[in-house]
């Protein structure tokens, strides 16, 4: 991930036991210098496009497809609001099965909950939509007659539940390629240091030396 190359540098007071002076510093990346997509831009739909993550795709392969470079996988994740890839990126079918099997064991195919199936009358009018969570004994009057009832219910297993959750992660909003350079330019300007007592240049600053005596 090239995101860390975008972070500015920082001279940090050396914590190493091998240091020979209290004035000794180490050069590190400033991990506290982070950016996020502006909240007011998240609802500007002209900047984004809905994208379906296909089987086996990773952030780097999506970045290559959209922006021509695997190094821009961090753009995909930041603009999609993904913080934890492990939890927020869809698993492959094989990975999902292993995950669910490990989580549920012998209860993998046990019913987790019940939901309605679609019911229409003879004229094709919708009487009951599908997907409503109900009890297993839920019934409605049969639209074909007034003397019987229907039990339009189906059970959803633990595995089916995990498949649905995983599929919901497949649709993200990504930055349109034509706005990529504008986004990168704005982000790099935000990453620059402003002049202060710790300022060295726009890409480098130094922490304050808190040691008053040499070790």
BELQUIKA-V850882 format. One record per residue. PSI is psi as a letter, one per 30 degrees, with the letter a starting at -180 (999 if undefined). OMEGA is omega in radians with two decimals (999 if undefined). BURIAL is I if it has 24 or more other ideal C-beta (glycine too) atoms within 12 Angstrom, else O. Layout:
BEGIN
psi->PSI omega->OMEGA burial->BURIAL
psi->PSI omega->OMEGA burial->BURIAL
END
This chain:
BEGIN
psi->j omega->-3.10 burial->O
psi->g omega->3.14 burial->O
psi->e omega->-3.09 burial->I
psi->f omega->3.05 burial->O
psi->f omega->3.13 burial->O
psi->f omega->-3.12 burial->I
psi->k omega->3.09 burial->I
psi->l omega->-3.12 burial->I
psi->l omega->-3.13 burial->I
psi->k omega->2.96 burial->I
psi->j omega->-3.06 burial->I
psi->k omega->3.12 burial->I
psi->k omega->-2.98 burial->O
psi->k omega->3.07 burial->O
psi->g omega->-3.01 burial->O
psi->k omega->3.11 burial->O
psi->f omega->-3.10 burial->O
psi->g omega->-3.12 burial->O
psi->l omega->-3.10 burial->O
psi->f omega->-3.11 burial->O
psi->k omega->3.07 burial->O
psi->f omega->3.13 burial->O
psi->g omega->-3.06 burial->O
psi->k omega->-3.13 burial->O
psi->l omega->3.00 burial->I
psi->k omega->3.14 burial->O
psi->k omega->-3.11 burial->O
psi->l omega->3.00 burial->O
psi->k omega->-3.13 burial->O
psi->j omega->-3.08 burial->I
psi->f omega->3.12 burial->O
psi->f omega->3.12 burial->O
psi->i omega->-3.05 burial->I
psi->l omega->3.08 burial->O
psi->l omega->3.03 burial->I
psi->l omega->3.12 burial->O
psi->k omega->3.13 burial->I
psi->k omega->-3.10 burial->O
psi->e omega->-3.09 burial->O
psi->f omega->3.12 burial->O
psi->f omega->-3.08 burial->O
psi->f omega->-3.14 burial->O
psi->g omega->3.07 burial->O
psi->j omega->-2.98 burial->O
psi->f omega->3.12 burial->O
psi->f omega->-3.13 burial->O
psi->f omega->-2.97 burial->O
psi->l omega->3.07 burial->I
psi->k omega->3.10 burial->O
psi->k omega->-3.06 burial->O
psi->k omega->3.10 burial->I
psi->k omega->3.09 burial->O
psi->j omega->-3.10 burial->I
psi->l omega->-3.11 burial->O
psi->k omega->3.06 burial->O
psi->f omega->-3.14 burial->O
psi->k omega->3.12 burial->I
psi->l omega->3.10 burial->I
psi->e omega->-3.12 burial->I
psi->e omega->3.13 burial->I
psi->e omega->3.06 burial->O
psi->e omega->3.11 burial->I
psi->e omega->3.12 burial->I
psi->e omega->3.14 burial->O
psi->e omega->-3.06 burial->O
psi->e omega->-2.95 burial->I
psi->f omega->3.08 burial->I
psi->g omega->-3.13 burial->O
psi->k omega->3.08 burial->O
psi->f omega->-3.13 burial->O
psi->f omega->-3.10 burial->O
psi->g omega->3.10 burial->I
psi->f omega->3.13 burial->I
psi->f omega->3.07 burial->I
psi->e omega->3.09 burial->I
psi->e omega->-3.06 burial->I
psi->e omega->-3.12 burial->I
psi->e omega->-3.10 burial->I
psi->f omega->3.09 burial->I
psi->f omega->3.13 burial->I
psi->g omega->-3.12 burial->O
psi->j omega->-3.14 burial->I
psi->e omega->-3.11 burial->O
psi->j omega->-3.08 burial->O
psi->e omega->-3.08 burial->O
psi->e omega->-3.09 burial->O
psi->f omega->-2.98 burial->O
psi->f omega->3.13 burial->O
psi->k omega->-3.10 burial->I
psi->k omega->3.09 burial->I
psi->l omega->2.99 burial->I
psi->l omega->-3.13 burial->O
psi->e omega->-3.13 burial->O
psi->e omega->3.12 burial->O
psi->e omega->-3.13 burial->O
psi->e omega->-3.14 burial->I
psi->e omega->3.12 burial->O
psi->e omega->3.13 burial->O
psi->e omega->-3.11 burial->O
psi->e omega->3.13 burial->I
psi->e omega->3.11 burial->O
psi->e omega->-3.10 burial->O
psi->e omega->-3.00 burial->O
psi->f omega->-3.14 burial->O
psi->b omega->-3.11 burial->O
psi->f omega->-3.13 burial->O
psi->g omega->-3.06 burial->O
psi->e omega->-3.09 burial->O
psi->g omega->3.09 burial->O
psi->l omega->-3.12 burial->O
psi->k omega->3.12 burial->O
psi->e omega->3.10 burial->I
psi->l omega->3.12 burial->O
psi->k omega->3.08 burial->I
psi->l omega->-3.07 burial->I
psi->l omega->2.93 burial->I
psi->l omega->-3.09 burial->O
psi->k omega->3.09 burial->O
psi->k omega->3.06 burial->I
psi->l omega->3.09 burial->O
psi->a omega->-3.07 burial->O
psi->f omega->3.13 burial->O
psi->g omega->3.12 burial->O
psi->g omega->3.12 burial->O
psi->k omega->-3.11 burial->O
psi->k omega->3.10 burial->O
psi->e omega->-3.12 burial->O
psi->k omega->3.10 burial->I
psi->l omega->3.10 burial->O
psi->l omega->3.02 burial->O
psi->g omega->3.09 burial->O
psi->k omega->-3.12 burial->O
psi->k omega->-3.09 burial->O
psi->l omega->3.02 burial->O
psi->l omega->-3.12 burial->O
psi->f omega->-3.11 burial->O
psi->g omega->-3.12 burial->O
psi->k omega->3.11 burial->O
psi->l omega->3.02 burial->O
psi->l omega->3.05 burial->I
psi->k omega->3.12 burial->O
psi->j omega->-3.12 burial->O
psi->f omega->3.14 burial->O
psi->f omega->3.09 burial->O
psi->l omega->-3.10 burial->O
psi->g omega->-3.04 burial->O
psi->f omega->-3.12 burial->O
psi->l omega->3.09 burial->O
psi->l omega->3.08 burial->O
psi->l omega->3.04 burial->O
psi->i omega->-3.03 burial->O
psi->i omega->-3.01 burial->I
psi->k omega->3.04 burial->I
psi->k omega->3.14 burial->O
psi->k omega->3.10 burial->O
psi->k omega->-3.08 burial->I
psi->l omega->3.08 burial->O
psi->e omega->-3.14 burial->I
psi->e omega->3.11 burial->I
psi->e omega->3.10 burial->I
psi->e omega->3.14 burial->I
psi->e omega->3.09 burial->I
psi->e omega->3.14 burial->I
psi->e omega->3.11 burial->O
psi->e omega->3.14 burial->O
psi->e omega->-3.14 burial->I
psi->e omega->3.11 burial->O
psi->f omega->-3.13 burial->O
psi->f omega->-3.06 burial->I
psi->f omega->-3.08 burial->I
psi->j omega->3.13 burial->O
psi->l omega->3.03 burial->I
psi->k omega->-3.12 burial->I
psi->l omega->3.11 burial->I
psi->k omega->3.10 burial->I
psi->k omega->-3.07 burial->O
psi->e omega->-3.09 burial->I
psi->f omega->3.12 burial->O
psi->g omega->-3.06 burial->I
psi->e omega->-3.08 burial->I
psi->e omega->3.06 burial->O
psi->e omega->3.13 burial->O
psi->e omega->-3.13 burial->I
psi->e omega->3.13 burial->I
psi->e omega->3.12 burial->O
psi->e omega->-3.11 burial->O
psi->e omega->-3.12 burial->I
psi->e omega->3.07 burial->O
psi->e omega->3.13 burial->O
psi->e omega->-3.12 burial->O
psi->f omega->-3.08 burial->I
psi->k omega->3.08 burial->I
psi->k omega->2.97 burial->I
psi->l omega->-3.07 burial->O
psi->k omega->3.13 burial->O
psi->a omega->3.14 burial->O
psi->f omega->3.13 burial->O
psi->f omega->-3.06 burial->O
psi->k omega->2.99 burial->O
psi->e omega->2.96 burial->O
psi->a omega->-3.04 burial->O
psi->f omega->-3.12 burial->O
psi->g omega->-3.06 burial->O
psi->k omega->3.06 burial->I
psi->l omega->-3.11 burial->I
psi->k omega->3.05 burial->I
psi->l omega->3.12 burial->I
psi->k omega->3.09 burial->O
psi->j omega->-3.10 burial->O
psi->f omega->3.12 burial->O
psi->k omega->-3.12 burial->O
psi->f omega->-3.14 burial->O
psi->l omega->3.11 burial->O
psi->k omega->3.13 burial->O
psi->999 omega->999 burial->O
END
